[in-house]
Amino acid sequence: MKLSKEIKRVHIESDKIYGSPKITKQLKDEGISVSEKMQTSQLVVKQGRKPT
């Protein structure tokens, strides 16, 4: 599992409305280890989305 793929999946499943805080929460709820919101935020920005 690659974290960037999981972030993209959650973002798409949310109809592209989730920002990094909600993506981080969703991943943690699914049992995926995300060390901090900043990590998710950086990957969201790299994929061309706003971290919100």
Backbone as XML, in Angstrom:
<?xml version="1.0"?>
<chain id="A" units="angstrom">
  <residue number="1" name="MET">
    <atom name="N" x="0.848" y="-1.175" z="0.000"/>
    <atom name="CA" x="0.000" y="0.000" z="0.000"/>
    <atom name="C" x="0.895" y="1.240" z="0.000"/>
  </residue>
  <residue number="2" name="LYS">
    <atom name="N" x="0.603" y="2.126" z="-0.891"/>
    <atom name="CA" x="1.342" y="3.369" z="-0.970"/>
    <atom name="C" x="0.439" y="4.491" z="-0.462"/>
  </residue>
  <residue number="3" name="LEU">
    <atom name="N" x="0.953" y="5.292" z="0.448"/>
    <atom name="CA" x="0.144" y="6.321" z="1.084"/>
    <atom name="C" x="-0.464" y="7.282" z="0.074"/>
  </residue>
  <residue number="4" name="SER">
    <atom name="N" x="0.292" y="7.661" z="-0.939"/>
    <atom name="CA" x="-0.243" y="8.606" z="-1.927"/>
    <atom name="C" x="-1.459" y="8.025" z="-2.658"/>
  </residue>
  <residue number="5" name="LYS">
    <atom name="N" x="-1.453" y="6.724" z="-2.917"/>
    <atom name="CA" x="-2.605" y="6.083" z="-3.563"/>
    <atom name="C" x="-3.809" y="6.079" z="-2.640"/>
  </residue>
  <residue number="6" name="GLU">
    <atom name="N" x="-3.573" y="5.846" z="-1.350"/>
    <atom name="CA" x="-4.664" y="5.843" z="-0.379"/>
    <atom name="C" x="-5.258" y="7.238" z="-0.233"/>
  </residue>
  <residue number="7" name="ILE">
    <atom name="N" x="-4.416" y="8.257" z="-0.232"/>
    <atom name="CA" x="-4.892" y="9.640" z="-0.147"/>
    <atom name="C" x="-5.756" y="9.961" z="-1.359"/>
  </residue>
  <residue number="8" name="LYS">
    <atom name="N" x="-5.283" y="9.583" z="-2.522"/>
    <atom name="CA" x="-6.039" y="9.836" z="-3.750"/>
    <atom name="C" x="-7.378" y="9.098" z="-3.720"/>
  </residue>
  <residue number="9" name="ARG">
    <atom name="N" x="-7.367" y="7.856" z="-3.248"/>
    <atom name="CA" x="-8.592" y="7.054" z="-3.173"/>
    <atom name="C" x="-9.625" y="7.726" z="-2.271"/>
  </residue>
  <residue number="10" name="VAL">
    <atom name="N" x="-9.196" y="8.142" z="-1.078"/>
    <atom name="CA" x="-10.124" y="8.775" z="-0.137"/>
    <atom name="C" x="-10.656" y="10.081" z="-0.729"/>
  </residue>
  <residue number="11" name="HIS">
    <atom name="N" x="-9.789" y="10.833" z="-1.375"/>
    <atom name="CA" x="-10.202" y="12.104" z="-1.979"/>
    <atom name="C" x="-11.259" y="11.863" z="-3.055"/>
  </residue>
  <residue number="12" name="ILE">
    <atom name="N" x="-11.047" y="10.881" z="-3.907"/>
    <atom name="CA" x="-11.999" y="10.561" z="-4.975"/>
    <atom name="C" x="-13.311" y="10.050" z="-4.381"/>
  </residue>
  <residue number="13" name="GLU">
    <atom name="N" x="-13.220" y="9.180" z="-3.373"/>
    <atom name="CA" x="-14.429" y="8.647" z="-2.737"/>
    <atom name="C" x="-15.268" y="9.737" z="-2.066"/>
  </residue>
  <residue number="14" name="SER">
    <atom name="N" x="-14.623" y="10.843" z="-1.712"/>
    <atom name="CA" x="-15.347" y="11.958" z="-1.076"/>
    <atom name="C" x="-15.879" y="12.944" z="-2.113"/>
  </residue>
  <residue number="15" name="ASP">
    <atom name="N" x="-15.907" y="12.525" z="-3.364"/>
    <atom name="CA" x="-16.310" y="13.404" z="-4.471"/>
    <atom name="C" x="-15.403" y="14.626" z="-4.558"/>
  </residue>
  <residue number="16" name="LYS">
    <atom name="N" x="-14.149" y="14.411" z="-4.182"/>
    <atom name="CA" x="-13.085" y="15.421" z="-4.266"/>
    <atom name="C" x="-13.355" y="16.653" z="-3.409"/>
  </residue>
  <residue number="17" name="ILE">
    <atom name="N" x="-14.022" y="16.439" z="-2.254"/>
    <atom name="CA" x="-14.268" y="17.572" z="-1.371"/>
    <atom name="C" x="-13.449" y="17.508" z="-0.081"/>
  </residue>
  <residue number="18" name="TYR">
    <atom name="N" x="-12.919" y="16.350" z="0.287"/>
    <atom name="CA" x="-12.133" y="16.234" z="1.514"/>
    <atom name="C" x="-10.775" y="16.890" z="1.341"/>
  </residue>
  <residue number="19" name="GLY">
    <atom name="N" x="-10.379" y="17.639" z="2.351"/>
    <atom name="CA" x="-9.034" y="18.188" z="2.427"/>
    <atom name="C" x="-8.194" y="17.305" z="3.331"/>
  </residue>
  <residue number="20" name="SER">
    <atom name="N" x="-6.995" y="17.761" z="3.654"/>
    <atom name="CA" x="-6.071" y="16.926" z="4.418"/>
    <atom name="C" x="-6.568" y="16.520" z="5.809"/>
  </residue>
  <residue number="21" name="PRO">
    <atom name="N" x="-7.264" y="17.384" z="6.576"/>
    <atom name="CA" x="-7.717" y="16.923" z="7.893"/>
    <atom name="C" x="-8.692" y="15.740" z="7.809"/>
  </residue>
  <residue number="22" name="LYS">
    <atom name="N" x="-9.657" y="15.817" z="6.901"/>
    <atom name="CA" x="-10.632" y="14.732" z="6.769"/>
    <atom name="C" x="-9.994" y="13.484" z="6.154"/>
  </residue>
  <residue number="23" name="ILE">
    <atom name="N" x="-9.073" y="13.678" z="5.220"/>
    <atom name="CA" x="-8.371" y="12.532" z="4.628"/>
    <atom name="C" x="-7.560" y="11.829" z="5.718"/>
  </residue>
  <residue number="24" name="THR">
    <atom name="N" x="-6.853" y="12.604" z="6.543"/>
    <atom name="CA" x="-6.073" y="12.028" z="7.641"/>
    <atom name="C" x="-6.966" y="11.231" z="8.581"/>
  </residue>
  <residue number="25" name="LYS">
    <atom name="N" x="-8.094" y="11.792" z="8.970"/>
    <atom name="CA" x="-9.026" y="11.111" z="9.872"/>
    <atom name="C" x="-9.551" y="9.831" z="9.242"/>
  </residue>
  <residue number="26" name="GLN">
    <atom name="N" x="-9.938" y="9.901" z="7.979"/>
    <atom name="CA" x="-10.469" y="8.725" z="7.282"/>
    <atom name="C" x="-9.428" y="7.606" z="7.243"/>
  </residue>
  <residue number="27" name="LEU">
    <atom name="N" x="-8.193" y="7.949" z="6.909"/>
    <atom name="CA" x="-7.137" y="6.937" z="6.847"/>
    <atom name="C" x="-6.901" y="6.314" z="8.222"/>
  </residue>
  <residue number="28" name="LYS">
    <atom name="N" x="-6.885" y="7.140" z="9.264"/>
    <atom name="CA" x="-6.704" y="6.609" z="10.617"/>
    <atom name="C" x="-7.872" y="5.718" z="11.007"/>
  </residue>
  <residue number="29" name="ASP">
    <atom name="N" x="-9.093" y="6.116" z="10.638"/>
    <atom name="CA" x="-10.278" y="5.302" z="10.927"/>
    <atom name="C" x="-10.208" y="3.947" z="10.233"/>
  </residue>
  <residue number="30" name="GLU">
    <atom name="N" x="-9.536" y="3.900" z="9.085"/>
    <atom name="CA" x="-9.379" y="2.646" z="8.337"/>
    <atom name="C" x="-8.183" y="1.834" z="8.831"/>
  </residue>
  <residue number="31" name="GLY">
    <atom name="N" x="-7.478" y="2.350" z="9.838"/>
    <atom name="CA" x="-6.343" y="1.623" z="10.390"/>
    <atom name="C" x="-5.040" y="1.851" z="9.658"/>
  </residue>
  <residue number="32" name="ILE">
    <atom name="N" x="-5.012" y="2.865" z="8.801"/>
    <atom name="CA" x="-3.794" y="3.180" z="8.057"/>
    <atom name="C" x="-2.992" y="4.189" z="8.867"/>
  </residue>
  <residue number="33" name="SER">
    <atom name="N" x="-1.753" y="3.874" z="9.107"/>
    <atom name="CA" x="-0.900" y="4.720" z="9.932"/>
    <atom name="C" x="-0.495" y="5.987" z="9.179"/>
  </residue>
  <residue number="34" name="VAL">
    <atom name="N" x="-0.919" y="7.107" z="9.730"/>
    <atom name="CA" x="-0.537" y="8.405" z="9.195"/>
    <atom name="C" x="0.061" y="9.153" z="10.365"/>
  </residue>
  <residue number="35" name="SER">
    <atom name="N" x="1.331" y="9.536" z="10.252"/>
    <atom name="CA" x="2.028" y="10.073" z="11.409"/>
    <atom name="C" x="1.507" y="11.430" z="11.854"/>
  </residue>
  <residue number="36" name="GLU">
    <atom name="N" x="1.138" y="12.281" z="10.906"/>
    <atom name="CA" x="0.627" y="13.600" z="11.266"/>
    <atom name="C" x="-0.078" y="14.215" z="10.070"/>
  </residue>
  <residue number="37" name="LYS">
    <atom name="N" x="-0.904" y="15.202" z="10.334"/>
    <atom name="CA" x="-1.653" y="15.856" z="9.267"/>
    <atom name="C" x="-0.720" y="16.473" z="8.228"/>
  </residue>
  <residue number="38" name="MET">
    <atom name="N" x="0.429" y="16.942" z="8.656"/>
    <atom name="CA" x="1.367" y="17.576" z="7.736"/>
    <atom name="C" x="1.781" y="16.619" z="6.622"/>
  </residue>
  <residue number="39" name="GLN">
    <atom name="N" x="1.974" y="15.363" z="6.959"/>
    <atom name="CA" x="2.361" y="14.367" z="5.960"/>
    <atom name="C" x="1.290" y="14.257" z="4.884"/>
  </residue>
  <residue number="40" name="THR">
    <atom name="N" x="0.059" y="14.152" z="5.298"/>
    <atom name="CA" x="-1.050" y="14.070" z="4.354"/>
    <atom name="C" x="-1.158" y="15.360" z="3.565"/>
  </residue>
  <residue number="41" name="SER">
    <atom name="N" x="-1.027" y="16.475" z="4.250"/>
    <atom name="CA" x="-1.133" y="17.782" z="3.621"/>
    <atom name="C" x="-0.096" y="17.933" z="2.504"/>
  </residue>
  <residue number="42" name="GLN">
    <atom name="N" x="1.123" y="17.531" z="2.761"/>
    <atom name="CA" x="2.184" y="17.639" z="1.759"/>
    <atom name="C" x="1.875" y="16.786" z="0.541"/>
  </residue>
  <residue number="43" name="LEU">
    <atom name="N" x="1.355" y="15.584" z="0.744"/>
    <atom name="CA" x="1.026" y="14.718" z="-0.385"/>
    <atom name="C" x="-0.163" y="15.259" z="-1.170"/>
  </residue>
  <residue number="44" name="VAL">
    <atom name="N" x="-1.131" y="15.863" z="-0.469"/>
    <atom name="CA" x="-2.275" y="16.458" z="-1.149"/>
    <atom name="C" x="-1.806" y="17.591" z="-2.056"/>
  </residue>
  <residue number="45" name="VAL">
    <atom name="N" x="-0.925" y="18.434" z="-1.551"/>
    <atom name="CA" x="-0.397" y="19.554" z="-2.342"/>
    <atom name="C" x="0.393" y="19.027" z="-3.537"/>
  </residue>
  <residue number="46" name="LYS">
    <atom name="N" x="1.190" y="18.005" z="-3.348"/>
    <atom name="CA" x="1.973" y="17.428" z="-4.454"/>
    <atom name="C" x="1.074" y="16.888" z="-5.562"/>
  </residue>
  <residue number="47" name="GLN">
    <atom name="N" x="-0.130" y="16.457" z="-5.189"/>
    <atom name="CA" x="-1.049" y="15.916" z="-6.173"/>
    <atom name="C" x="-1.901" y="17.015" z="-6.786"/>
  </residue>
  <residue number="48" name="GLY">
    <atom name="N" x="-1.604" y="18.274" z="-6.448"/>
    <atom name="CA" x="-2.267" y="19.394" z="-7.093"/>
    <atom name="C" x="-3.588" y="19.819" z="-6.475"/>
  </residue>
  <residue number="49" name="ARG">
    <atom name="N" x="-3.809" y="19.478" z="-5.222"/>
    <atom name="CA" x="-5.045" y="19.861" z="-4.545"/>
    <atom name="C" x="-4.731" y="20.784" z="-3.389"/>
  </residue>
  <residue number="50" name="LYS">
    <atom name="N" x="-5.714" y="21.488" z="-2.910"/>
    <atom name="CA" x="-5.566" y="22.347" z="-1.750"/>
    <atom name="C" x="-5.622" y="21.492" z="-0.493"/>
  </residue>
  <residue number="51" name="PRO">
    <atom name="N" x="-4.769" y="21.772" z="0.506"/>
    <atom name="CA" x="-4.782" y="20.974" z="1.731"/>
    <atom name="C" x="-5.940" y="21.282" z="2.665"/>
  </residue>
  <residue number="52" name="THR">
    <atom name="N" x="-6.617" y="22.364" z="2.524"/>
    <atom name="CA" x="-7.722" y="22.869" z="3.359"/>
    <atom name="C" x="-7.549" y="22.612" z="4.794"/>
  </residue>
</chain>
